[in-house]
Amino acid sequence: MVSGSVAELRQRMAEGTLVRDLVRATGSWQPVNAETGEVGAWRKSLPALLDVMERAGLPDVQVVLEHRLPYSPKRIDAVLCGLTPDTSEPSYMLVELKQWSAPITAEAGGFRVKGLDSLQLHPSEQVFRYGQQLLDFYPDLGRNPHRVRGIAYLHNAEDEECAALDRPRFTAQDYLVTRSRTSVLEKVLQRVLDATADISANRQLAKELLDAKAAPARTLLATAAAMFENRGDFVLLDEQKLAYNMVMDAVTSVRTGDGPKRVVIVLGGPGSGKSAIAMSLLAKLARTGRKVLHATGSRAFTQTLRKRVALGDHRVAQLFMYFFDFRRKEANELDVVICDEAHRIRDKRSNGDGNRLQIEELIDVAKVPVFLLDEHQVVRPNEVGTRAYIEQAAVARGCQVEVVRLEGQFRCGGSVLYDEWVRRLLGLSEQPPIVWSDLVAGTDDEYVVRTESSPVSLEEWLSGRMRMAGGTARIAAGFCWPWSDPKPNGRGGHRLVDDVTIGNWKRPWNTPDGKRVDDAPPAALWASDPRGFNQVGCIYTAQGFEYDWAGVIFGKDLVIRDGQWVAQIDESRDKAVKRDRARFDELVRNTYKVLLTRGMHGVCLHSVDETTNRFLQTYSR
């Protein structure tokens, strides 16, 4: 972030110091003299904006450049800070600067722009959402939403080149102007910013923006509460309700100042109801106006929650964050932070204030930090979220720690026996492997366990289950095959590459993160989009999700030799895991445990290694 008056920034641009300061402030990897990318955009776009403001007679208005949105890695190109003419109320104008020019074409979900590879959001919608983020996370602004406005300025484009953008709800002059309508932009700025205001008053407004404390505003919490109000899928039983009550009691105690800060740790295996607790807490706390956020360390899981729980409401989606979003946050900004999938907390320090560890940031940011985790789901070397690790960090910060262990099993058909079978099968239990039919003999356990001799028959079995019993199915595999970027399909789009090859059976991995292809969902929606059945998922897309029928393909990274599991690091394609040779065996077993416990009603296994497949067939009868 860099700030100054219009006149000051124009002088710094002329002297060549403004871009240098922006590079330093944002930590940009580009050299100061770059002509492309973010640095090139500053060189070309900022003079266009500053010139317009000078012509509008606004040299004393304060401009905050590259202002980072609260609880987001996104930055606003420019925030103009001044007073509103006539009323002298604070006025903040957000400006999104675009170098776009023809051709601009509309596509489903967005726009294609010359020179840009990825699909783009409508600029007016982009700046509108940025404004909403400020209102939702700066409570003072949230109470006065009329003080925040936004506009997109396409300073290289003429009106006729932007016909694709001329949608009815974005044609208002307060949302988008082109080079053809620069005079309109000048008038808009004069209408919302007082040219006669004292420069010191403008500087104070910019300082108040930069010093604002971020937390969910009541308007955002009220929106979320209304959405959650009539949902019937947050039903808690036994230990789940105890964990919920423990958190709510901690919230009450903190409010009354009764005792030290309390950290709640909820331990549970796959499907034990950790996420149900998290959603119930989020709903209740939102209804009571508490400042609460949900966070995970998984892009796929967070994006799916934003889509499936928020149901397309982008404001409610903002309650779902990532662990790294809490850098540079002050102590106790939130009432509660709910850390779901906390086993994915990273062992690294941020570049934020004090260079704190990620676990320290999460403990510090809320009056009541809540951690929900399964210690057997640590699958990467830098993932350190265990009970001992969290407890040690909390005690070191003077916190009282309370622990609840969930004993139930709500995934895998509610089968506690299946979770035990998996742990014994993979050598994660002190007990030896046991044949599935022997383990469930005499019980009413109906979970289905099967091993097939080929991936073809595994896929046919899953397809048959979906036809006969309904529901969803997915195939996931160990990371033992290359993963190619999508290739052109000859029709102007892209296709996935059939990287997972076993004999004559070939399938692609799911869409790489950040890529877009025809006829396949993005990586974050692989587990929930019906089209995901046509690709093979890996640990990074399957973890945190569930589907009715799970297919799991063991690669050669974990095989049976002389009756014992042997982890073969040279057969893995997972570069992150291979860097930790000492823990590779533990991490690869945890990986397959996660994959084996995604199915609600049944699982079908196959190993590309013949000896291992016979072992699996023996114990899955």
C-alpha positions as CSV (number, residue, x, y, z in Angstrom):
1,M,0.0,0.0,0.0
2,V,1.2,3.5,-0.9
3,S,-0.7,6.7,-0.3
4,G,-0.5,10.4,-1.0
5,S,-2.4,13.3,-2.5
6,V,-3.0,13.4,-6.2
7,A,-0.4,16.2,-6.6
8,E,2.2,14.3,-4.5
9,L,1.7,11.0,-6.5
10,R,1.9,12.8,-9.8
11,Q,5.3,14.3,-8.7
12,R,6.5,10.9,-7.5
13,M,5.5,9.3,-10.8
14,A,7.4,12.0,-12.7
15,E,10.5,11.4,-10.5
16,G,10.3,7.6,-11.0
17,T,9.9,6.8,-7.3
18,L,6.2,5.8,-7.2
19,V,6.5,2.5,-9.0
20,R,9.6,1.7,-6.9
21,D,7.6,2.3,-3.7
22,L,4.7,0.1,-4.9
23,V,7.1,-2.7,-5.7
24,R,8.5,-2.6,-2.2
25,A,5.1,-2.2,-0.5
26,T,3.5,-5.1,-2.3
27,G,6.5,-7.4,-2.3
28,S,6.2,-7.7,-6.1
29,W,8.6,-10.2,-7.7
30,Q,8.9,-8.0,-10.8
31,P,11.8,-5.6,-11.4
32,V,11.0,-1.9,-11.1
33,N,11.6,-1.3,-14.8
34,A,9.2,-4.0,-16.0
35,E,6.9,-3.1,-18.8
36,T,4.4,-5.9,-18.4
37,G,2.5,-7.5,-15.6
38,E,1.5,-5.6,-12.4
39,V,4.5,-3.2,-12.6
40,G,3.7,-2.4,-16.3
41,A,0.1,-1.8,-15.3
42,W,1.1,0.7,-12.7
43,R,3.2,2.6,-15.2
44,K,0.4,2.8,-17.7
45,S,-2.7,3.1,-15.6
46,L,-1.8,5.3,-12.7
47,P,-0.9,8.4,-14.9
48,A,-4.3,8.0,-16.6
49,L,-6.2,8.1,-13.3
50,L,-4.1,10.9,-11.8
51,D,-4.4,13.1,-14.9
52,V,-8.2,12.7,-14.8
53,M,-8.3,13.8,-11.1
54,E,-6.0,16.8,-11.9
55,R,-8.4,17.9,-14.7
56,A,-11.3,17.4,-12.3
57,G,-9.7,19.9,-9.9
58,L,-8.9,17.4,-7.1
59,P,-5.2,17.7,-6.4
60,D,-5.6,17.5,-2.7
61,V,-7.7,14.3,-2.6
62,Q,-5.8,11.5,-0.9
63,V,-5.2,8.3,-3.0
64,V,-4.5,4.9,-1.4
65,L,-2.9,2.6,-4.0
66,E,-3.0,-1.2,-3.8
67,H,-5.1,-1.2,-0.6
68,R,-5.4,-4.8,0.5
69,L,-9.0,-5.9,1.2
70,P,-9.6,-7.1,4.8
71,Y,-9.3,-10.9,5.1
72,S,-8.4,-11.3,1.5
73,P,-5.2,-11.4,-0.7
74,K,-6.9,-9.1,-3.2
75,R,-6.0,-5.4,-3.5
76,I,-8.0,-2.4,-4.7
77,D,-6.1,-0.5,-7.4
78,A,-7.0,2.9,-5.9
79,V,-9.2,4.3,-3.1
80,L,-9.9,8.0,-3.4
81,C,-10.4,9.6,0.1
82,G,-12.1,12.9,0.6
83,L,-15.2,14.7,1.7
84,T,-18.6,14.7,0.0
85,P,-19.6,18.2,-1.4
86,D,-22.4,19.9,0.6
87,T,-22.6,17.3,3.4
88,S,-18.8,17.1,4.2
89,E,-19.3,13.4,5.1
90,P,-16.4,11.0,4.5
91,S,-16.3,9.7,0.9
92,Y,-14.4,6.7,-0.4
93,M,-14.3,6.1,-4.1
94,L,-12.9,2.7,-5.2
95,V,-11.3,2.7,-8.7
96,E,-10.5,-0.5,-10.6
97,L,-8.1,0.4,-13.5
98,K,-8.2,-1.8,-16.7
99,Q,-6.0,-1.6,-19.7
100,W,-8.5,-3.7,-21.7
101,S,-9.0,-3.1,-25.4
102,A,-10.8,-4.9,-28.2
103,P,-11.7,-7.6,-28.6
104,I,-13.8,-8.2,-25.5
105,T,-16.2,-11.1,-25.8
106,A,-18.8,-12.6,-23.4
107,E,-18.7,-16.2,-22.4
108,A,-20.6,-18.2,-19.9
109,G,-19.4,-17.0,-16.5
110,G,-17.3,-14.1,-17.6
111,F,-15.4,-12.3,-20.4
112,R,-12.5,-13.0,-22.7
113,V,-10.1,-10.2,-23.1
114,K,-7.3,-9.7,-25.6
115,G,-3.9,-10.5,-24.1
116,L,-5.3,-12.3,-21.0
117,D,-5.4,-16.1,-20.7
118,S,-8.0,-16.5,-18.0
119,L,-11.7,-15.7,-18.0
120,Q,-12.4,-12.2,-16.5
121,L,-15.2,-11.0,-14.2
122,H,-17.1,-7.9,-15.4
123,P,-15.1,-4.9,-14.1
124,S,-18.1,-3.3,-12.6
125,E,-19.0,-6.4,-10.7
126,Q,-15.4,-6.7,-9.5
127,V,-15.3,-3.2,-8.0
128,F,-18.8,-3.6,-6.6
129,R,-17.7,-6.7,-4.7
130,Y,-14.6,-5.0,-3.5
131,G,-16.8,-2.2,-2.0
132,Q,-19.0,-4.8,-0.4
133,Q,-16.0,-6.4,1.2
134,L,-15.1,-3.1,2.8
135,L,-18.6,-2.7,4.1
136,D,-18.8,-6.2,5.4
137,F,-15.5,-6.2,7.2
138,Y,-15.0,-2.6,8.4
139,P,-18.0,-2.1,10.8
140,D,-17.7,1.7,10.8
141,L,-18.2,1.7,7.0
142,G,-20.8,-1.0,7.3
143,R,-22.9,1.4,9.4
144,N,-22.6,4.1,6.7
145,P,-22.6,2.2,3.3
146,H,-23.4,5.4,1.3
147,R,-19.9,6.5,2.0
148,V,-18.4,3.9,-0.3
149,R,-18.7,4.0,-4.1
150,G,-16.9,2.3,-6.9
151,I,-16.1,2.7,-10.5
152,A,-14.1,0.8,-13.2
153,Y,-12.1,2.9,-15.6
154,L,-11.1,1.2,-18.9
155,H,-8.7,3.9,-20.0
156,N,-7.6,2.2,-23.2
157,A,-11.0,1.3,-24.5
158,E,-13.6,3.1,-26.5
159,D,-17.4,2.6,-26.0
160,E,-17.8,0.6,-29.2
161,E,-15.1,-1.8,-28.1
162,C,-16.9,-2.6,-24.9
163,A,-20.3,-3.6,-26.3
164,A,-20.0,-7.0,-24.6
165,L,-19.8,-5.3,-21.2
166,D,-22.9,-3.2,-21.7
167,R,-25.2,-5.3,-19.5
168,P,-28.3,-3.5,-18.1
169,R,-27.4,-3.7,-14.4
170,F,-23.9,-2.3,-15.1
171,T,-24.6,0.6,-17.4
172,A,-25.0,3.2,-14.6
173,Q,-22.2,5.8,-14.9
174,D,-21.2,5.1,-11.3
175,Y,-19.9,1.7,-12.3
176,L,-18.0,1.8,-15.5
177,V,-16.5,4.4,-17.9
178,T,-14.3,4.1,-20.9
179,R,-11.8,6.4,-22.5
180,S,-14.7,7.7,-24.6
181,R,-16.4,8.9,-21.4
182,T,-13.5,10.3,-19.5
183,S,-15.5,13.6,-19.1
184,V,-18.2,11.6,-17.4
185,L,-15.6,10.2,-14.9
186,E,-14.5,13.8,-14.1
187,K,-18.1,14.8,-13.3
188,V,-18.6,11.7,-11.2
189,L,-15.5,12.5,-9.2
190,Q,-16.5,16.1,-8.7
191,R,-19.9,14.9,-7.5
192,V,-18.5,12.7,-4.7
193,L,-15.3,14.5,-3.7
194,D,-15.1,18.1,-2.5
195,A,-12.4,20.0,-4.4
196,T,-12.3,22.7,-1.6
197,A,-11.8,20.3,1.3
198,D,-8.6,20.9,3.3
199,I,-5.8,18.5,2.5
200,S,-5.3,17.6,6.2
201,A,-8.9,16.5,6.4
202,N,-8.4,14.2,3.4
203,R,-5.2,12.8,4.9
204,Q,-7.1,12.0,8.1
205,L,-9.7,10.1,6.2
206,A,-7.1,8.0,4.4
207,K,-5.4,7.3,7.8
208,E,-8.7,6.2,9.3
209,L,-9.2,3.7,6.4
210,L,-5.7,2.3,6.8
211,D,-6.1,2.1,10.6
212,A,-9.6,0.5,10.5
213,K,-9.9,-2.7,12.5
214,A,-11.3,-5.6,10.4
215,A,-14.1,-7.9,11.6
216,P,-17.4,-9.2,10.2
217,A,-19.9,-6.4,10.3
218,R,-23.4,-6.9,11.8
219,T,-25.0,-6.5,8.3
220,L,-22.9,-9.4,7.0
221,L,-23.7,-11.6,10.0
222,A,-27.4,-10.8,9.7
223,T,-27.3,-11.9,6.0
224,A,-25.6,-15.2,7.0
225,A,-28.0,-15.8,9.9
226,A,-31.0,-15.4,7.6
227,M,-29.5,-17.9,5.2
228,F,-28.8,-20.4,8.0
229,E,-32.1,-19.9,9.8
230,N,-34.1,-22.6,8.1
231,R,-31.4,-25.1,7.3
232,G,-32.1,-28.5,8.9
233,D,-28.8,-30.2,8.1
234,F,-26.9,-28.9,11.2
235,V,-28.1,-31.6,13.7
236,L,-25.7,-32.5,16.5
237,L,-25.7,-35.7,18.6
238,D,-23.9,-36.7,21.8
239,E,-20.2,-35.6,21.8
240,Q,-20.9,-33.2,18.9
241,K,-23.4,-31.3,21.0
242,L,-20.9,-31.4,24.0
243,A,-18.2,-29.8,21.7
244,Y,-20.7,-27.2,20.6
245,N,-21.8,-26.4,24.2
246,M,-18.1,-26.1,25.2
247,V,-17.4,-23.4,22.6
248,M,-20.6,-21.5,23.4
249,D,-19.7,-21.6,27.1
250,A,-16.2,-20.3,26.3
251,V,-17.7,-17.4,24.3
252,T,-19.9,-16.5,27.3
253,S,-17.0,-16.7,29.7
254,V,-14.7,-14.5,27.5
255,R,-17.5,-11.9,27.2
256,T,-17.8,-11.7,31.0
257,G,-14.0,-11.7,31.5
258,D,-14.2,-14.9,33.5
259,G,-10.7,-16.4,33.5
260,P,-8.0,-16.8,30.8
261,K,-8.5,-17.1,27.1
262,R,-9.9,-20.5,26.2
263,V,-8.8,-22.6,23.2
264,V,-11.1,-25.5,22.2
265,I,-9.7,-28.6,20.4
266,V,-12.2,-31.1,18.9
267,L,-10.6,-34.4,17.8
268,G,-12.4,-36.9,15.5
269,G,-11.9,-39.3,12.7
270,P,-13.4,-39.0,9.2
271,G,-17.1,-38.4,9.3
272,S,-17.3,-37.9,13.0
273,G,-19.2,-34.6,12.6
274,K,-16.4,-32.0,12.9
275,S,-17.7,-29.9,10.0
276,A,-21.3,-30.3,11.3
277,I,-20.1,-28.7,14.5
278,A,-18.3,-26.0,12.6
279,M,-21.4,-25.1,10.6
280,S,-23.7,-25.2,13.6
281,L,-21.3,-22.8,15.5
282,L,-21.1,-20.5,12.5
283,A,-24.9,-20.3,12.2
284,K,-25.5,-19.8,15.9
285,L,-22.8,-17.2,16.3
286,A,-23.9,-15.3,13.2
287,R,-27.5,-15.2,14.5
288,T,-26.3,-13.7,17.8
289,G,-24.1,-11.1,16.1
290,R,-20.7,-12.5,17.1
291,K,-17.7,-11.7,15.0
292,V,-17.0,-15.1,13.7
293,L,-15.1,-16.6,10.7
294,H,-14.6,-20.1,9.4
295,A,-11.2,-21.1,8.1
296,T,-9.5,-24.0,6.5
297,G,-6.1,-24.8,4.9
298,S,-7.7,-26.3,1.8
299,R,-8.6,-24.3,-1.3
300,A,-10.9,-27.1,-2.5
301,F,-12.8,-27.4,0.8
302,T,-13.1,-23.6,1.3
303,Q,-14.3,-23.0,-2.3
304,T,-16.9,-25.8,-2.0
305,L,-18.2,-24.4,1.3
306,R,-18.5,-21.0,-0.4
307,K,-20.6,-22.5,-3.1
308,R,-22.6,-25.2,-1.3
309,V,-23.2,-23.6,2.1
310,A,-23.4,-19.9,1.0
311,L,-25.5,-21.1,-2.0
312,G,-24.1,-18.5,-4.4
313,D,-24.4,-15.5,-2.0
314,H,-21.0,-13.9,-2.3
315,R,-21.5,-12.0,0.9
316,V,-22.0,-15.1,3.0
317,A,-19.2,-16.8,1.1
318,Q,-16.9,-14.2,2.7
319,L,-17.2,-15.9,6.1
320,F,-15.2,-18.8,4.7
321,M,-11.5,-18.0,4.9
322,Y,-8.0,-19.6,4.7
323,F,-5.6,-20.0,7.5
324,F,-3.2,-17.6,5.8
325,D,-5.8,-14.8,5.8
326,F,-5.0,-13.9,9.4
327,R,-1.6,-12.4,8.9
328,R,-1.2,-8.8,10.2
329,K,-4.3,-9.1,12.3
330,E,-4.5,-7.6,15.8
331,A,-5.2,-9.7,18.8
332,N,-8.8,-10.6,19.5
333,E,-10.2,-8.9,16.4
334,L,-12.8,-11.7,16.3
335,D,-15.0,-13.3,18.9
336,V,-14.5,-16.8,17.4
337,V,-12.4,-18.3,14.6
338,I,-13.4,-21.8,13.6
339,C,-10.4,-23.7,12.2
340,D,-11.8,-26.7,10.3
341,E,-9.5,-29.4,9.0
342,A,-6.9,-28.0,11.5
343,H,-4.6,-30.9,10.8
344,R,-3.6,-28.8,7.7
345,I,-2.1,-25.9,9.7
346,R,1.3,-25.2,8.2
347,D,4.6,-25.1,10.0
348,K,5.7,-21.7,8.7
349,R,6.1,-18.2,9.7
350,S,4.3,-15.4,7.9
351,N,5.7,-12.1,6.7
352,G,3.2,-10.3,9.0
353,D,3.9,-8.4,12.2
354,G,6.3,-10.2,14.5
355,N,6.9,-13.0,12.0
356,R,4.5,-15.3,13.9
357,L,3.8,-19.0,13.2
358,Q,0.5,-19.7,11.5
359,I,-0.8,-21.4,14.7
360,E,0.1,-18.3,16.7
361,E,-1.8,-16.1,14.3
362,L,-4.9,-18.3,14.6
363,I,-4.8,-18.3,18.4
364,D,-4.2,-14.6,18.6
365,V,-6.9,-13.4,16.2
366,A,-9.9,-14.5,18.2
367,K,-11.1,-14.5,21.8
368,V,-12.1,-18.1,21.4
369,P,-10.1,-20.1,18.8
370,V,-11.6,-23.5,17.9
371,F,-9.6,-26.3,16.2
372,L,-11.3,-29.3,14.6
373,L,-8.9,-32.0,13.4
374,D,-8.0,-35.6,12.6
375,E,-4.4,-36.3,13.4
376,H,-4.4,-39.2,10.8
377,Q,-5.1,-36.8,8.0
378,V,-1.8,-35.0,8.0
379,V,-0.6,-35.7,4.4
380,R,2.0,-33.1,3.7
381,P,5.4,-32.5,5.3
382,N,4.6,-28.9,6.4
383,E,1.2,-29.8,7.9
384,V,1.6,-30.0,11.7
385,G,-1.9,-29.7,13.1
386,T,-1.8,-32.2,16.0
387,R,-3.4,-31.9,19.4
388,A,0.1,-31.7,21.0
389,Y,1.3,-29.0,18.7
390,I,-1.8,-26.8,19.1
391,E,-1.9,-27.3,22.9
392,Q,1.7,-26.4,23.3
393,A,1.3,-23.2,21.3
394,A,-1.9,-22.3,23.3
395,V,-0.3,-22.9,26.7
396,A,2.7,-20.9,25.7
397,R,0.4,-17.9,25.1
398,G,-1.3,-18.3,28.5
399,C,-4.5,-20.0,27.2
400,Q,-6.6,-22.6,28.9
401,V,-7.1,-25.6,26.6
402,E,-10.2,-27.8,26.5
403,V,-10.4,-31.0,24.4
404,V,-13.4,-33.0,23.2
405,R,-13.0,-36.3,21.4
406,L,-15.7,-37.4,19.0
407,E,-16.3,-41.1,19.1
408,G,-19.1,-41.4,16.5
409,Q,-18.9,-42.1,12.8
410,F,-21.3,-40.4,10.5
411,R,-19.5,-41.0,7.2
412,C,-18.9,-44.5,5.9
413,G,-22.5,-45.5,6.6
414,G,-22.0,-44.6,10.3
415,S,-19.7,-47.6,10.5
416,V,-17.2,-47.3,13.4
417,L,-16.0,-50.8,12.4
418,Y,-15.0,-49.6,8.9
419,D,-12.7,-46.9,10.3
420,E,-11.1,-49.6,12.5
421,W,-10.8,-51.9,9.5
422,V,-9.0,-49.2,7.5
423,R,-6.6,-48.4,10.3
424,R,-5.8,-52.1,10.7
425,L,-5.4,-52.6,7.0
426,L,-2.9,-49.8,6.6
427,G,-0.9,-50.6,9.7
428,L,-2.1,-47.5,11.6
429,S,-3.4,-49.6,14.5
430,E,-1.6,-51.9,16.9
431,Q,-4.1,-54.6,15.8
432,P,-3.3,-56.7,12.7
433,P,-5.5,-56.5,9.5
434,I,-8.7,-58.4,9.7
435,V,-11.1,-59.7,7.0
436,W,-14.0,-57.3,6.6
437,S,-16.7,-60.0,6.8
438,D,-15.1,-61.4,10.0
439,L,-15.0,-58.0,11.6
440,V,-18.7,-57.2,10.9
441,A,-20.0,-60.8,11.5
442,G,-23.0,-60.7,13.8
443,T,-23.5,-57.0,13.4
444,D,-26.0,-54.9,11.4
445,D,-23.2,-53.1,9.7
446,E,-24.2,-52.6,6.0
447,Y,-21.1,-50.8,4.7
448,V,-19.9,-52.3,1.4
449,V,-16.2,-53.1,0.9
450,R,-14.9,-54.7,-2.3
451,T,-11.7,-55.1,-4.3
452,E,-11.7,-55.4,-8.1
453,S,-9.0,-57.0,-10.3
454,S,-8.8,-54.0,-12.7
455,P,-9.6,-50.3,-12.9
456,V,-12.1,-51.2,-15.6
457,S,-14.2,-53.4,-13.3
458,L,-13.8,-50.9,-10.4
459,E,-15.3,-48.2,-12.6
460,E,-18.1,-50.5,-13.8
461,W,-18.9,-51.4,-10.2
462,L,-19.2,-47.7,-9.2
463,S,-21.3,-47.0,-12.3
464,G,-23.6,-49.9,-11.4
465,R,-24.0,-48.7,-7.8
466,M,-25.0,-45.2,-9.1
467,R,-27.6,-46.8,-11.4
468,M,-29.0,-49.2,-8.9
469,A,-28.8,-47.2,-5.6
470,G,-28.4,-43.7,-6.8
471,G,-26.1,-41.1,-5.3
472,T,-22.6,-40.0,-6.3
473,A,-19.3,-41.9,-7.0
474,R,-15.7,-40.8,-7.5
475,I,-12.4,-42.5,-8.3
476,A,-9.4,-41.2,-6.4
477,A,-5.8,-42.5,-6.6
478,G,-2.4,-42.2,-5.1
479,F,-0.3,-39.5,-6.7
480,C,1.8,-41.9,-8.9
481,W,1.2,-40.6,-12.4
482,P,2.3,-37.4,-14.1
483,W,-0.1,-34.5,-14.1
484,S,-0.2,-32.5,-17.4
485,D,-1.6,-29.1,-18.1
486,P,-4.7,-29.1,-20.3
487,K,-4.1,-29.2,-24.0
488,P,-5.9,-27.3,-26.8
489,N,-8.9,-29.2,-28.1
490,G,-8.9,-27.7,-31.6
491,R,-12.2,-25.9,-31.0
492,G,-10.8,-22.9,-29.1
493,G,-11.0,-24.6,-25.7
494,H,-8.9,-27.1,-23.8
495,R,-9.1,-30.7,-22.8
496,L,-7.6,-32.8,-20.0
497,V,-4.8,-35.3,-20.7
498,D,-5.3,-39.0,-19.9
499,D,-2.3,-39.2,-17.5
500,V,-3.6,-42.0,-15.3
501,T,-2.9,-45.0,-17.5
502,I,-3.2,-48.6,-16.2
503,G,-3.0,-51.1,-19.1
504,N,-5.7,-50.0,-21.7
505,W,-7.6,-48.0,-19.1
506,K,-6.9,-44.3,-19.3
507,R,-8.4,-41.3,-17.4
508,P,-7.3,-37.8,-16.7
509,W,-6.6,-36.3,-13.3
510,N,-9.1,-33.7,-12.2
511,T,-8.7,-30.2,-13.6
512,P,-5.5,-28.6,-12.3
513,D,-6.0,-25.8,-9.8
514,G,-6.6,-22.5,-11.5
515,K,-7.2,-24.0,-14.9
516,R,-10.4,-24.2,-16.9
517,V,-11.3,-26.9,-19.4
518,D,-14.4,-27.8,-21.4
519,D,-16.7,-30.5,-19.9
520,A,-15.0,-30.8,-16.6
521,P,-15.5,-29.0,-13.2
522,P,-12.8,-26.9,-11.7
523,A,-10.6,-28.6,-9.1
524,A,-12.4,-27.2,-6.1
525,L,-15.7,-28.7,-7.3
526,W,-14.5,-32.1,-8.5
527,A,-16.1,-33.9,-5.5
528,S,-19.5,-32.2,-5.8
529,D,-20.0,-31.6,-9.6
530,P,-21.5,-34.6,-11.3
531,R,-19.0,-34.3,-14.1
532,G,-16.2,-35.2,-11.6
533,F,-16.8,-38.9,-12.2
534,N,-15.0,-38.7,-15.5
535,Q,-11.7,-37.7,-13.8
536,V,-9.5,-39.2,-11.2
537,G,-9.1,-37.2,-8.0
538,C,-6.1,-37.1,-5.7
539,I,-5.6,-36.4,-2.0
540,Y,-5.7,-32.7,-2.5
541,T,-9.1,-32.7,-4.2
542,A,-10.7,-35.5,-2.1
543,Q,-9.7,-34.5,1.4
544,G,-12.5,-32.9,3.3
545,F,-15.3,-34.2,1.0
546,E,-17.6,-37.2,0.8
547,Y,-19.6,-39.0,-1.8
548,D,-21.7,-42.1,-1.7
549,W,-19.4,-44.6,-3.4
550,A,-15.6,-44.3,-3.3
551,G,-13.2,-45.9,-5.7
552,V,-9.6,-46.0,-4.6
553,I,-6.7,-46.9,-6.8
554,F,-3.4,-47.8,-5.0
555,G,-0.3,-46.8,-6.9
556,K,3.1,-48.3,-6.5
557,D,4.0,-45.8,-3.8
558,L,2.5,-48.2,-1.2
559,V,2.8,-51.9,-1.8
560,I,2.8,-55.2,0.1
561,R,6.1,-57.1,0.3
562,D,6.4,-60.2,2.5
563,G,3.1,-59.3,4.3
564,Q,4.2,-55.8,5.2
565,W,3.5,-52.4,3.7
566,V,6.5,-50.9,1.9
567,A,6.4,-47.2,0.9
568,Q,8.3,-46.6,-2.3
569,I,9.2,-43.0,-2.5
570,D,10.6,-43.2,-6.1
571,E,7.2,-44.3,-7.4
572,S,5.5,-41.1,-6.1
573,R,4.9,-38.0,-8.2
574,D,4.1,-35.9,-5.2
575,K,7.1,-33.5,-5.0
576,A,5.9,-31.9,-1.7
577,V,5.7,-35.3,0.2
578,K,8.9,-36.6,-1.4
579,R,10.9,-33.8,0.1
580,D,10.5,-35.4,3.6
581,R,12.0,-38.9,3.1
582,A,11.9,-39.5,6.9
583,R,8.1,-39.1,7.0
584,F,7.2,-40.4,3.6
585,D,5.9,-43.8,4.9
586,E,3.6,-42.1,7.5
587,L,2.3,-39.5,5.0
588,V,1.5,-41.9,2.2
589,R,-0.4,-44.2,4.6
590,N,-2.4,-41.2,5.9
591,T,-3.1,-40.3,2.3
592,Y,-4.7,-43.7,1.5
593,K,-6.6,-43.6,4.8
594,V,-8.2,-40.3,3.7
595,L,-9.0,-41.7,0.3
596,L,-10.5,-44.8,1.8
597,T,-12.8,-42.9,4.1
598,R,-14.6,-40.6,1.6
599,G,-17.5,-43.1,0.8
600,M,-20.8,-42.8,2.6
601,H,-22.1,-46.2,1.6
602,G,-19.2,-48.3,0.2
603,V,-15.7,-48.4,-1.2
604,C,-14.1,-50.3,-4.1
605,L,-10.4,-50.9,-4.1
606,H,-7.7,-51.8,-6.7
607,S,-3.9,-51.8,-6.7
608,V,-1.8,-51.6,-9.8
609,D,0.6,-54.0,-8.0
610,E,-0.6,-57.6,-8.3
611,T,0.7,-58.8,-4.9
612,T,-0.9,-55.8,-3.2
613,N,-4.2,-56.4,-5.0
614,R,-4.3,-60.0,-3.7
615,F,-3.7,-58.7,-0.2
616,L,-6.6,-56.2,-0.6
617,Q,-8.9,-58.9,-2.0
618,T,-8.1,-61.2,1.0
619,Y,-9.1,-58.6,3.6
620,S,-12.1,-57.0,1.8
621,R,-14.2,-60.2,1.5
